[in-house]
Amino acid sequence: MVYCSLKSNETSLITICLIIGIFFILSIILLSIFIKEKASQVCDQKPYFIPSIFNIINNKPFVKLIVPWILDTTISTIFATMLPFFINVVINPQKYCINNSIELSNPECNTNILLGYCISIFFITCIISMFMWHLLVIYLGKNSCWKIYSVASFIIFNVFFLCEEGSVKLLIFTSFLSALPAGGVYINEVIITDIIDYDEFLTGKRNEAIYTVFSSFIPKIVSIFAQVIPLSIMSGLIFF
């Protein structure tokens, strides 16, 4: 029984990895075909790090983006980190099945299977919702869609507070809902490209490198704290 469960989990993980890998490869191929890079410009003056930092500070759209960006990364990282513990402790499918005389062989009683369901539904819905966000960007504009994405992420992730012991269907439905705004996370990168163009308008030079570094560095730093703090709080509560 344990061996069959492990093989089932292995097959599910392999399937998810293949779907994500194929989607990533297709995305890279389509981007390389349809997205044309701007002609490179020869820069006579060597860029320096400190002046580049001051240019970023003077770029008000980028400064205003930092705080919402940090909040978005924090929410998504906490969700990814705490989901296994949330299913095991709050939903507690095994205890619910025992109290309601449900056989433990039922898939709804297995924490790993529920986690696989949630992750699979989240990623599949996230990929599909990207096309929905693409249409919304066309009709509503990037700025409006970015605001909708941020507000929707905050509101929908709070639906997890409604889950209680044994609420498996609500958990799966909430995973589906949380993937809808997550499909629009790429809008952050789109706005970064506009900010780079605006910086070129202010300074007369292209500074993609410094903005790219910050756009990848800030989420990584935030994700470290977003992972460590909840786990530290949990360990402290368990200890006391």
Residue pairs with C-beta under 8 A, 6 or more apart in sequence:
1 105
5 110
5 112
5 113
8 113
9 112
9 113
9 116
12 116
12 120
13 116
16 116
16 119
16 120
16 123
19 123
19 124
20 123
23 127
38 206
41 206
43 205
47 205
47 207
47 209
47 210
49 210
52 207
52 210
53 210
55 199
55 202
55 203
55 207
55 210
56 62
56 63
56 199
56 210
56 211
56 214
57 63
58 202
59 195
59 198
59 199
59 202
61 191
61 194
61 195
61 198
62 192
62 195
62 199
62 211
65 188
65 191
65 192
65 195
66 218
68 150
69 188
69 218
69 219
70 218
70 222
71 150
71 154
72 150
72 153
72 185
72 188
73 218
73 219
73 222
73 223
73 226
74 222
74 225
74 226
75 153
75 154
75 157
76 153
76 182
76 185
77 222
77 223
77 226
77 227
78 226
78 227
78 230
79 157
79 160
79 178
81 226
81 227
81 230
81 231
82 230
83 115
83 118
83 119
84 111
84 115
85 234
86 160
86 163
87 93
87 111
87 114
87 115
87 118
87 171
88 111
90 163
90 164
90 165
91 114
91 163
91 164
91 165
91 166
91 167
91 168
91 171
92 165
92 166
93 108
93 109
93 110
93 111
93 114
93 166
93 168
94 104
94 109
94 110
94 111
95 165
96 102
96 109
96 165
96 166
97 103
97 104
97 106
97 108
97 109
98 104
100 166
102 108
102 109
103 109
104 110
107 113
107 114
108 114
108 168
114 168
114 171
114 172
117 172
117 175
118 171
118 172
118 175
119 175
121 172
121 175
121 176
121 179
122 175
122 176
122 178
122 179
122 182
123 179
124 179
125 175
125 176
125 179
125 180
125 183
126 179
126 182
126 183
127 183
128 183
129 179
129 180
129 181
129 182
129 183
129 184
130 183
130 184
130 186
132 180
132 183
133 145
133 149
133 183
133 184
133 186
133 187
136 145
136 148
136 184
137 145
137 187
137 190
140 148
142 187
142 190
142 191
142 194
143 191
145 184
145 187
146 184
146 187
146 188
146 191
148 181
148 184
149 181
149 184
149 185
149 187
152 180
152 181
153 178
153 181
153 182
156 174
156 177
156 178
156 180
156 181
157 178
159 174
159 177
159 178
160 171
160 174
160 178
162 170
162 174
163 170
163 171
163 174
188 215
189 215
192 211
192 212
192 215
195 211
196 206
196 207
196 208
196 211
199 207
199 211
200 206
200 207
